[in-house]
Amino acid sequence: MNREIRIEHVISFADAIFAFSITFMAISIQIPDLPENLTQPQVINRLLELRPQFEIYVISFFVIGIYWISYHQVFNRIADSHPIMVWLTLVFLFFITLISFATDLQVDYGFYQIVFILYALVLTLAGSLLTLIWLHATKNRLIDKSLSKTEIQNICLQSILPPSIFAISILISVINLQIAYYFWMVIIPAKIITRKKYQQ
């Protein structure tokens, strides 16, 4: 009798964790209590004060979105389950849940480099675990047998790009914290270029 957790159950559980992380992150945003006697320009100024908080939320939302896409790019090509892979997935999802906590820290203490480093480190470890899941699945022949060597390499590279960029941003933060945040945007063109390269 096969007592292993089915791959579809792993995917369903992961989708629930991703949804929870985004929801928890959204409800953690603190809306200011605006007095009724404020003028319209004063209200606008109060709302503009939320811009840094909103920017952090947008960044975190798309980071979780990128990891959700990467997760499905990996697991859509995994045909079978394995106990080690299940545990690796649990640890990966643990770091996904930490993103909402790291986002909350960023909103309150984002001007400290150590807080940025902790945030980027959470993202780096999450992506590294996803890459490790794919490498484990490939090594143990749990992947779709119809995949070519090029497709296998493409998936591996696509999964390792985000954590590599987050890791580099930690080094950049030593020089300039603001540039380190914007450096994360490199993920999108890097993924597009990589995908086009392997499609040729």
Helices and strands as residue ranges (DSSP letters): H 7-27, H 40-48, H 51-75, H 83-109, H 113-139, H 149-175, H 177-183, G 184-186, H 187-199
